């Protein structure tokens, strides 16, 4: 067993996914510390980032299928 369980773990996330991760972390912190303003800001950013990830995933999928079927 490795001494470091994260050895070899190299997350390769794009800008949209990092934004989503940060927004969910801030949402959790707002819930934990009962911070109303941060909570609503995090909700808005989480929705925006979720939409962004969805749109990006759709665009990549369409481009992939077009390239594969060409």
NORCORTA-V186055 format. One record per residue. N is the residue number from 1. PHI is phi as a letter, one per 30 degrees, with the letter a starting at -180 (999 if undefined). D_FIRST is the distance of its C-alpha to the first C-alpha in whole Angstrom. Layout:
BEGIN
n:N phi:PHI d_first:D_FIRST
n:N phi:PHI d_first:D_FIRST
END
This chain:
BEGIN
n:1 phi:999 d_first:0
n:2 phi:d d_first:4
n:3 phi:d d_first:7
n:4 phi:c d_first:9
n:5 phi:d d_first:8
n:6 phi:c d_first:12
n:7 phi:d d_first:11
n:8 phi:i d_first:13
n:9 phi:d d_first:15
n:10 phi:b d_first:18
n:11 phi:d d_first:21
n:12 phi:c d_first:24
n:13 phi:c d_first:27
n:14 phi:d d_first:30
n:15 phi:e d_first:33
n:16 phi:d d_first:34
n:17 phi:d d_first:30
n:18 phi:d d_first:30
n:19 phi:d d_first:33
n:20 phi:d d_first:32
n:21 phi:d d_first:29
n:22 phi:d d_first:31
n:23 phi:d d_first:34
n:24 phi:d d_first:32
n:25 phi:d d_first:30
n:26 phi:d d_first:33
n:27 phi:d d_first:35
n:28 phi:d d_first:32
n:29 phi:d d_first:33
n:30 phi:d d_first:37
n:31 phi:d d_first:36
n:32 phi:d d_first:34
n:33 phi:c d_first:37
n:34 phi:h d_first:40
n:35 phi:c d_first:41
n:36 phi:d d_first:44
n:37 phi:d d_first:44
n:38 phi:d d_first:41
n:39 phi:e d_first:40
n:40 phi:d d_first:43
n:41 phi:d d_first:42
n:42 phi:d d_first:38
n:43 phi:d d_first:40
n:44 phi:d d_first:42
n:45 phi:d d_first:39
n:46 phi:d d_first:37
n:47 phi:d d_first:40
n:48 phi:d d_first:41
n:49 phi:d d_first:37
n:50 phi:d d_first:36
n:51 phi:d d_first:40
n:52 phi:d d_first:39
n:53 phi:d d_first:35
n:54 phi:d d_first:37
n:55 phi:d d_first:40
n:56 phi:d d_first:38
n:57 phi:d d_first:36
n:58 phi:d d_first:39
n:59 phi:d d_first:40
n:60 phi:d d_first:37
n:61 phi:d d_first:38
n:62 phi:d d_first:41
n:63 phi:d d_first:41
n:64 phi:d d_first:38
n:65 phi:d d_first:41
n:66 phi:d d_first:44
n:67 phi:d d_first:42
n:68 phi:d d_first:41
n:69 phi:d d_first:44
n:70 phi:d d_first:46
END
